[in-house]
Amino acid sequence: MAIQQPQTPRIQMMLRQLCGILLAVFVFVACSKDDVPEPVVPVSHTMLLYMPGQSLLRFYEKNIQGIEQAVESGALKNGGRIIVCYQPKAYDQTTLFEIVYDARQRKCVRKELKIYENFHADETASVQEMFADMQLLAPADSYGLAIGCHGFGWIPKDAPLPQGRYVPERPLPGALITRSTRFFGDSGHLMDIAQLADAVAGLSYRFDYLIFDGCFMSNIETLYDLRHSFDYIISSPCEIMGAGFPYARTIPYLFVSDGPDLAAVCHAFWYFYDSDWDTVANNARSGCISLTVTNELEALAVTVAEIQAGAKREYNVNDLQYYEGMSSHIFYDLGDYLRAICADDTLYARFEEQLNRTFPAESRLNTPSFYSVYNHRMTPIKHYSGVTTTEPSRQYADLHKKTAWYRRTHAADCATKKARLL
């Protein structure tokens, strides 16, 4: 089932196209006769793949090859452009290029668009500049963003590391292949979620969707912070294997004639790890994914606030579904947690109804277990809502209470504490 994009008013579409034409004229006129560029013609859709850092370079290269495979198979036949931004040489140097099919060579080529010699992946201004340049160089009627990198949910970049640090690339007992996941960002080059939201907010255009190709990014705290930045977000509640998204399979669904089919993207990701994990993916059978409809997040917050303000049950945190192998867990299943504490079955049923609107069931998919580099084990999944929360955790408790999600869903508690300070 395709997730329909919000209806774009005819006048807005005309303005987008007019802006693209004016941009092409401006670029052409601004250049000298000796340096006349190719006309910049707006297309229907442009997708940017941003892959900061260097610790995952060998996986990034395979991801790019997967995109090239999709393009060579005709993924852009309906029109569209794919721009890639990554750092193959140094942390302060970034390359922006387009993947283009060369009919004469019958293969893809990488057309360099811009080199940044002083790029800082941890600074809002640098990332915003790159996003803005992408729109100038590849104007379109709509835009999508995929971020392939390490990830650690909402946890601030300057927070202390959690208990139980991982050892990358340690094989499972008896395994013939190496297991690796996309975990915490490259040291010293991290970006907070608030910075990403600010970078997007300062643009003259809007990304329709965000694909998080990184670990732990389907957590309610992060998604709520980004609710005004994107219409849809695809992400995983647990660790994503090092291979990342199967771009050769997912890219075609982003360029279908009637708009990106995000439900199909989720299914392709899940199928890749659930069915082809050994022979094709060459990874553990671990792949959980979900699609967030961001304009439903506020309604979800309202329902959760009612649960938090209502009658509660006692519960055992050790019985909750978690999504990492840490000695002290941080990411718990949101639905399982609220089921455990809510003493009002009718209210919880309302929450589930809203959960299904916010995270459509057809795009909320999981393998039977997940793999974690923290304990190097496969852990069964008994309850899956596609999104996590850190609230039951004792780690980062004080920081968690400062998140927008916590403050929105615990309004009564926050008001009481504020009154005590007065």
C-alpha positions in Angstrom: 0.0 0.0 0.0 1.4 3.4 -1.0 1.4 6.2 1.5 0.0 9.2 -0.2 1.8 12.4 0.0 -0.1 15.5 1.3 -2.0 17.1 -1.5 0.0 20.0 -3.1 -2.2 22.9 -4.1 -2.1 23.6 -7.8 -0.8 27.1 -7.2 2.0 25.9 -5.0 3.1 23.4 -7.6 3.1 26.2 -10.2 5.2 28.4 -8.0 7.7 25.6 -7.4 8.0 25.1 -11.2 8.3 28.8 -11.8 11.0 29.1 -9.1 12.9 26.3 -10.8 12.8 28.0 -14.2 13.9 31.3 -12.7 16.7 29.6 -11.0 17.9 28.0 -14.2 17.8 31.4 -15.9 19.7 33.0 -13.1 22.4 30.4 -13.1 22.7 30.7 -16.9 22.9 34.5 -16.9 25.3 34.8 -13.9 28.0 32.7 -15.7 30.3 34.1 -18.3 30.2 33.0 -22.0 33.3 31.0 -21.5 31.8 29.1 -18.6 28.2 28.3 -19.6 26.8 25.5 -17.5 24.3 22.9 -18.5 20.7 24.2 -18.0 19.3 23.4 -14.6 15.8 21.9 -15.3 13.5 21.0 -12.4 12.5 17.3 -12.2 9.6 15.7 -10.4 11.6 14.4 -7.4 15.2 14.7 -6.0 16.5 12.4 -3.3 19.6 13.3 -1.3 21.6 10.6 0.5 23.7 12.2 3.2 26.3 9.9 4.7 28.6 11.7 7.2 31.6 10.3 8.9 34.2 7.7 7.9 33.8 4.7 10.1 31.2 3.2 7.8 32.8 4.1 4.5 33.1 0.5 3.3 29.3 0.2 3.8 28.6 3.6 2.3 30.4 2.5 -0.9 28.2 -0.6 -1.1 25.2 1.6 -0.6 26.2 3.8 -3.4 26.8 0.8 -5.6 23.3 -0.4 -4.8 21.8 2.9 -5.9 23.8 2.7 -9.1 22.4 -0.8 -9.7 18.9 0.6 -9.3 19.5 3.5 -11.7 21.1 1.2 -14.3 17.9 -0.9 -14.0 15.7 2.1 -14.9 14.8 3.5 -11.4 14.8 7.0 -12.8 12.8 6.3 -15.9 9.9 8.5 -14.6 12.2 11.4 -14.0 14.2 12.3 -10.9 17.7 12.9 -9.6 19.8 11.2 -6.9 22.4 13.3 -5.1 24.9 11.8 -2.7 27.0 13.6 0.0 29.7 11.8 1.8 33.3 12.2 3.2 35.6 9.6 1.5 38.8 11.5 2.3 38.6 13.5 5.5 36.2 14.6 8.2 36.4 18.3 7.1 36.0 17.6 3.4 32.7 16.6 1.8 31.9 15.6 -1.7 28.5 16.3 -3.3 27.8 14.4 -6.5 25.0 13.1 -8.7 24.5 9.5 -9.8 23.8 9.7 -13.5 23.3 7.0 -16.1 25.6 7.4 -19.1 23.8 5.8 -22.1 27.0 5.6 -24.2 28.9 3.7 -21.5 25.8 1.8 -20.4 26.6 2.4 -16.8 26.3 4.9 -14.0 28.8 7.7 -13.5 29.3 10.0 -10.6 29.0 13.6 -11.6 30.8 15.9 -9.2 28.7 18.9 -8.2 30.7 20.5 -5.4 33.6 19.9 -3.0 33.4 21.4 0.5 36.9 21.9 2.0 35.8 23.2 5.4 32.7 21.0 6.2 31.7 20.2 9.8 29.1 17.5 10.1 28.4 18.5 13.7 27.6 22.1 12.9 24.1 23.2 11.8 25.4 25.9 9.4 27.5 23.5 7.4 24.7 20.9 7.0 22.2 23.6 6.1 24.5 25.1 3.5 24.9 21.6 1.9 21.1 21.1 1.9 20.6 24.5 0.3 23.2 23.8 -2.4 21.5 20.5 -3.2 18.3 22.3 -4.0 20.0 24.9 -6.2 21.9 22.2 -8.1 19.1 19.7 -8.4 15.7 21.6 -8.3 12.6 19.5 -8.2 8.9 19.6 -7.4 9.5 17.5 -4.3 12.4 16.4 -2.2 13.4 13.4 0.0 16.3 12.9 2.4 18.0 9.7 3.5 20.7 9.9 6.3 23.0 6.9 6.5 25.2 7.0 9.6 25.5 5.9 13.2 22.6 6.8 15.4 21.6 6.8 19.1 18.1 8.2 19.2 17.4 11.3 21.1 20.4 11.0 23.5 22.4 14.3 23.3 25.8 14.1 21.7 27.6 15.3 24.8 25.9 12.8 27.1 28.1 10.1 28.7 28.3 6.8 26.9 25.8 4.2 28.2 26.7 1.1 30.2 27.9 -1.9 28.2 30.0 -0.5 25.3 29.9 -2.5 22.2 32.7 -4.4 20.4 32.1 -4.0 16.7 32.3 -6.8 14.2 32.4 -9.7 16.6 30.8 -12.8 15.1 28.0 -14.7 16.6 28.9 -18.1 18.1 29.3 -20.5 15.3 28.6 -17.9 12.6 30.4 -18.0 9.3 30.0 -14.3 8.7 30.8 -11.1 10.6 28.0 -9.2 12.3 28.2 -5.4 12.4 25.7 -2.7 13.0 25.4 1.0 12.6 25.8 2.3 16.0 27.0 5.5 17.7 28.3 8.3 15.6 32.0 9.0 14.8 33.6 10.5 17.9 33.7 14.3 17.8 31.5 14.6 14.7 28.0 14.1 16.1 24.8 16.1 15.5 21.9 16.5 17.9 18.4 16.0 16.6 17.6 19.6 17.4 20.4 20.7 15.1 19.0 18.6 12.3 15.6 20.2 12.8 17.1 23.7 12.8 19.1 22.9 9.6 15.9 21.8 7.8 13.8 24.7 9.2 16.1 27.3 7.7 15.7 26.0 4.1 13.6 27.6 1.4 12.1 24.2 0.6 10.8 21.2 2.5 11.8 17.5 2.5 8.7 15.3 2.2 10.2 12.4 3.9 13.3 11.3 5.9 14.8 7.8 5.8 17.0 7.2 8.9 19.5 4.6 7.9 21.0 4.5 11.4 20.3 2.7 14.7 17.7 3.4 17.3 16.1 6.4 15.4 12.5 5.2 15.7 12.1 6.5 19.2 9.2 8.7 20.2 11.4 11.4 21.6 13.3 11.9 18.3 10.2 11.6 16.1 8.3 14.1 18.2 11.2 16.6 17.9 11.1 16.2 14.1 7.3 16.3 13.7 7.4 19.8 12.0 10.4 19.0 9.8 9.2 16.1 7.6 5.8 14.6 6.6 7.0 11.0 6.9 9.9 9.4 8.6 11.2 5.8 8.1 13.4 4.5 10.9 14.2 1.5 13.0 13.7 1.0 16.8 16.8 -1.1 17.1 20.2 -1.4 15.6 20.5 -1.5 11.8 23.0 -4.0 10.4 26.1 -2.6 8.8 24.8 -3.2 5.3 22.1 -0.6 6.0 19.1 -0.1 3.6 19.0 -2.3 0.5 19.1 0.6 -1.8 19.1 -1.4 -5.0 15.6 -2.6 -3.9 14.2 0.6 -2.2 15.3 3.3 -4.6 12.8 2.3 -7.4 9.9 2.9 -4.9 11.0 6.5 -4.3 10.6 7.4 -8.0 7.3 5.8 -9.0 5.1 8.0 -11.2 2.5 8.9 -8.6 5.0 9.7 -5.8 7.2 7.9 -3.4 5.7 4.6 -2.2 7.1 4.6 1.4 5.1 1.6 2.5 6.9 -0.4 -0.2 10.3 0.9 1.0 9.5 -0.4 4.5 8.5 -3.8 3.1 11.6 -4.1 0.9 13.8 -3.3 3.9 12.1 -5.9 6.1 12.0 -8.6 3.4 15.7 -8.1 2.7 16.6 -8.9 6.3 13.8 -11.4 7.0 14.1 -13.6 3.9 17.4 -12.9 2.3 19.5 -12.2 5.4 21.9 -15.1 4.7 22.3 -15.5 1.0 22.0 -11.9 -0.1 22.2 -9.6 2.9 25.1 -11.5 4.4 24.0 -10.3 7.8 22.1 -11.5 10.9 18.3 -12.0 10.4 17.7 -8.7 12.1 15.6 -6.0 10.5 12.9 -3.9 12.2 11.3 -0.9 10.5 8.4 1.5 10.8 6.9 4.5 9.0 5.9 7.6 11.0 3.1 9.9 9.9 4.3 13.0 11.6 1.0 14.9 11.6 -0.5 12.2 13.8 2.2 12.5 16.5 0.4 15.3 18.4 -2.8 13.3 18.6 -0.7 10.4 19.9 0.9 12.7 22.5 -2.6 13.7 23.7 -3.6 10.1 24.3 -0.4 9.2 26.0 -0.8 12.3 28.3 -4.2 11.0 29.3 -2.6 7.6 30.2 0.1 9.3 32.2 -2.4 11.4 34.1 -4.7 8.4 34.7 -4.8 5.3 36.9 -1.6 3.3 36.8 -0.7 -0.3 37.3 2.5 -1.6 39.0 4.8 -3.2 36.5 8.1 -5.0 36.3 10.5 -3.3 33.9 12.3 -6.6 33.3 9.2 -7.9 31.6 9.1 -5.1 29.0 10.3 -5.5 25.4 13.6 -3.8 24.8 15.7 -3.3 21.6 19.4 -3.4 22.5 21.7 -5.8 24.4 22.9 -3.3 27.0 23.4 -4.3 30.6 21.0 -1.5 31.6 18.4 -1.0 28.8 17.6 2.4 27.2 15.1 1.7 24.4 11.9 0.0 25.4 8.8 -0.7 23.2 6.4 2.3 23.6 3.3 0.2 23.2 4.4 -2.5 25.6 5.4 0.1 28.2 2.0 1.9 28.1 0.1 -1.4 28.1 2.0 -2.3 31.3 1.2 0.9 33.2 -2.3 1.8 31.9 -5.1 0.6 34.3 -7.8 1.8 31.9 -8.4 -0.8 29.1 -10.7 1.6 27.2 -8.1 4.3 27.2 -5.3 1.9 26.1 -7.5 0.8 23.2 -7.8 4.4 22.1 -4.0 4.6 22.3 -3.7 1.6 20.0 -6.1 3.1 17.5 -4.0 6.3 17.4 -0.8 4.2 17.3 -2.0 2.6 14.1 -2.7 6.0 12.5 0.7 7.3 13.5 2.6 4.1 12.6 0.5 2.3 9.9 0.5 -1.5 10.5 1.4 -2.3 6.9 4.7 -0.4 7.4 5.5 -1.6 10.9 7.5 -4.7 10.3 9.9 -6.8 12.2 12.0 -9.9 12.1 11.4 -12.5 14.9 14.5 -11.3 16.7 17.0 -8.5 16.6 20.8 -8.6 16.9 22.8 -6.2 19.1 26.5 -5.6 19.2 26.2 -4.9 22.9 25.7 -8.6 23.9 26.4 -10.2 20.5 23.1 -12.1 20.7 19.8 -12.4 18.9 16.9 -11.3 21.2 13.3 -12.5 20.5 10.7 -9.8 19.8 7.4 -10.6 21.7 5.7 -7.2 21.4 6.4 -4.8 18.5 4.8 -1.3 18.1 7.6 0.0 15.8 8.7 2.8 18.2 10.5 3.0 21.5 10.7 5.2 24.5 13.4 5.7 27.1 11.1 6.5 30.0 11.3 3.2 31.9 15.1 3.4 31.9 17.1 4.7 34.8 19.8 5.9 32.4 19.6 9.5 31.2 16.5 9.9 33.4 17.2 13.6 34.1 17.9 14.4 30.5 14.8 12.5 29.4 12.6 14.7 31.5 13.8 17.7 29.5 12.7 16.3 26.1 9.7 17.8 24.4 7.9 14.5 24.4 8.2 14.0 28.2 7.1 17.6 28.9 4.1 17.2 26.5 2.9 13.9 28.0 3.6 14.8 31.6 2.2 18.3 31.6 0.6 17.9 35.1 3.9 16.7 36.6 5.9 19.5 34.9 3.4 22.1 36.2 3.6 20.8 39.7 7.4 20.9 39.7 7.3 24.4 38.3 4.9 25.5 41.0 7.3 24.1 43.7 10.1 26.3 42.4 8.1 29.5 42.6 
